[in-house]
């Protein structure tokens, strides 16, 4: 019904959207705790991991 590339593209979009929803949720929760250095470091880690996630998705799509 759908081509393989379209399915993987949609899966990647869902993963990226879920990632940013998680980052937004963490920012809201941690900001309420009044720990700004912790919030900045946590968001930096999550945003820093995003390229690795995107590269892994690229490799999976390239192999399939």
Secondary structure by P-SEA (a helix, b strand, c coil): cccaaaaaaaaaaaaaaaaaaaaaaaaaaaaaaccaaaaaaaaaaaaaaaaaaaaaaaaaaaac
